[in-house]
Amino acid sequence: MNGTNPPTNESLTTSESGEHSHHHNYTEDTHNQVDSVHVHPHVHSEESLRRIINRLSRIEGHVRGIKTMVQQNTPCPDVLLQIAAVRGALDKVARIVLDEHLTECIGRAAQEGNIESEIAQLKAALDRFLP
């Protein structure tokens, strides 16, 4: 975090219909918004979701492998190299999610006339995501 954004606990829930809600929980003294929920149709193809989940599963396995390396006293440079690989893989997943958000969600918001809200939420997410 860059220190300018309120601490949040954000969770994502997805319904069987492919819609999901972003839940934002802010404390009263850090932000005026408390327990708000933004719901918008968030429809992604099964293929897209499968690709992202598969990538995340591979990353999860890779992180477990790094843990094993540390437990086995693997040389630090080797561990750092594997951590860099995981960072790169996470960055790739983030790019995929961002691309889909821009093409699907922002495009839908523009059609529905609530683009300002979606862009504000995207900017807030990017502020937390980017170093």
Secondary structure, DSSP 8 states (H G I E B T S, - for coil): --SSS---EEEEEE-TTS-EEEEEE--TTT-S--SEEEEE-----HHHHHHHHHHHHHHHHHHHHHHHHHHTT--HHHHHHHHHHHHHHHHHHHHHHHHHIIIIIIHHHHHHT-HHHHHHHHHHHHHHH--
